[in-house]
Amino acid sequence: HNMQQAARVSDVTAFFYIGKLIEVDKTKSMFTKPSLKQTEDYITGRFG
């Protein structure tokens, strides 16, 4: 998955991990200030 492409072309983003929905938010919010640390860690490449 290309995170930059997702951020550029989507209005809403969902983060799934091992088949479980973790977080859904407006793309801008998700990529600038995610609600959950797990989402932030994934977006910033700390895991995944």
N, C-alpha and C positions, 0 to 999 in steps of 0.2 A: 504494500500500500504506500502511496506517495502522500505524505502528510501535507506538503505544500500545495499539491493539487487539490486535495480535499478542502483545505482552507480557502483556496481561491474560488472554487466553483460551487460550494454548497452554502445553503442558508442555515441549515440545522445539521448538527453532527451528533452521532451516537457512538459511544465507546463500549465495545463488548470485550469481555475477557473470558476465555474458556467457555464460550457459549452463554455467558450471563451478561445481561445488560447492566452496565455499571453507571453510566451517566448519559443524559441527553440534554443538549442546550443549544442556543443559538451559536453558530460557528465562531463568530467573533469572540463571544464570551468564553467558549470552550478553549480556544487557542490562546487567549490572553490571561484569563483568570479562571481556570477550571475549579469547580466546587470541591472536588475530591483530590487528595494527594496521589492516589493511584492513577487517576487520569493525567495529572500533571507529570508524573514520573514517566508515563508512556509517551506523552506528547514530546517531552524533552529528551527522550531516548535513554532514560535511566534503566528501563527494562523493556523487553518486547522484541 
